[in-house]
Structures are given as structure tokens and as C-alpha cells.
Amino acid sequence: MKALPDSYLLFREKLKKAKIEKERLKLEYEAKLEEVNGELSRLKEQITAQQEMMKTTLEYASNLEKRLCDYQGEIKKAEENSKKSLF
């Protein structure tokens, strides 16, 4: 059996190192991707919470506006009634 040429052995060694490096990079990429997905999930939760807070705030503001309009109407009626009773 013939001995393998040195160039083939060198190529095989480089190929093995490249595969190891590829696997290392793959694991590093997957770890970073998992980290980014975790951050994205937290951001989605925060956005959802902020949207709920804004929705609640808008509902509260709308209710206050409605009550204010009702009170202004009651004040006008009371003023009109008080003017009528004077004459």
C-alpha cells in the first residue's frame, strides 16, 4: 500500500480544523440568536404592557372628559335655573 502524499494529509488536517471552527461558530451563533430572541421576547412583553397602560389611560381620560362635560351641563342648567328663579 502506498503512503498518502503530504499535500493530502495537510489538506485533510485543514479540513478537520475548518469543520471544528465551523461547529464552534455555529454554537456561538446559536447562543447569540437565543440571547437576541430572549431580549425580543422581553421587549414584546414590555410593549404589550405599555399598550395596556396607554389603553387604560385613554379610557380613564375619556371617562373624565365625559364626566367633565356632564358637570358643565349640570352647572349651566343650575345657572339657568337660578336666573329664572330671580325674576
Protein Blocks (a to p, Z undefined) as FASTA:
>chain_A
ZZddfklmmmmmmmmmmmmmmmmmmmmmmmmmmmmmmmmmmmmmmmmmmmmmmmmmmmmm
mmmmmmmmmmmmmmmmmmmmmmmmmZZ
